[in-house]
Amino acid sequence: MQNPQPMNTTDSFATGSVVAAALAPQAVDTFEPVLRRLLAGTQNFVKQADGRWRPCGCQLGLAQCFDYADLMAPVQHRA
């Protein structure tokens, strides 16, 4: 069995950057089962001024932000 590659936990994105990422399992597991299913897939996040990440549009009315370490394999969207 191979060891998984370590994730890059250095956040070099500027405030307002939009990335596509999935939430890490430890972040998803903090929600109710119904929300877990909705939050488990890839979605867009925007970087806030305080350095945390908020789901774009907050389609679910989610008032929670996430740390960069909670995002799995973020990929920046190009304008």
C-alpha positions in Angstrom: 0.0 0.0 0.0 1.3 3.4 -0.9 1.4 6.4 1.4 -0.8 9.3 0.3 1.0 12.4 -0.8 1.0 15.1 1.8 -1.5 17.9 1.1 -0.1 21.5 0.6 -1.6 23.5 3.5 0.0 26.8 2.5 -2.6 29.2 1.4 -1.1 31.6 -1.2 -4.5 32.8 -2.6 -5.4 36.4 -2.5 -8.6 37.7 -0.8 -11.5 37.3 -3.2 -10.0 34.3 -5.0 -12.4 31.6 -6.1 -11.4 28.0 -6.0 -13.1 24.7 -6.7 -12.6 22.2 -3.9 -14.2 19.5 -1.9 -14.3 19.7 1.9 -12.1 17.4 3.8 -13.9 14.5 5.6 -13.3 16.0 9.0 -15.0 19.2 8.0 -18.0 17.4 6.4 -18.5 15.1 9.4 -19.3 18.1 11.6 -22.7 18.6 9.8 -26.0 16.7 10.1 -26.3 13.7 7.8 -28.5 15.5 5.2 -26.1 18.3 4.9 -23.1 15.9 4.7 -24.5 14.5 1.4 -24.9 18.0 0.0 -21.5 19.3 1.1 -19.4 16.2 0.2 -18.9 17.1 -3.5 -16.8 19.7 -5.2 -18.0 23.3 -4.9 -16.7 26.8 -5.2 -15.3 28.7 -2.3 -14.3 32.4 -2.1 -11.5 33.6 0.2 -12.6 36.1 2.8 -10.6 39.0 4.2 -10.0 37.1 7.4 -8.3 34.3 5.5 -11.1 31.8 5.8 -13.1 30.3 2.9 -16.9 30.7 2.4 -18.9 28.6 -0.1 -19.8 30.7 -3.1 -23.4 31.9 -3.0 -24.0 30.0 0.2 -26.7 28.2 -1.7 -27.6 26.3 1.5 -27.8 29.3 3.7 -24.6 28.1 5.3 -23.2 30.8 7.5 -20.0 28.8 8.3 -16.6 29.5 6.8 -13.8 27.0 6.5 -10.0 27.1 7.0 -7.7 26.4 4.1 -6.8 23.0 5.6 -10.5 22.0 5.3 -10.3 22.3 1.5 -9.1 19.3 -0.5 -7.1 20.0 -3.7 -8.3 23.5 -4.3 -8.0 24.7 -8.0 -8.3 28.4 -8.7 -10.9 29.6 -11.2 -9.5 31.8 -14.0 -11.5 34.9 -14.9 
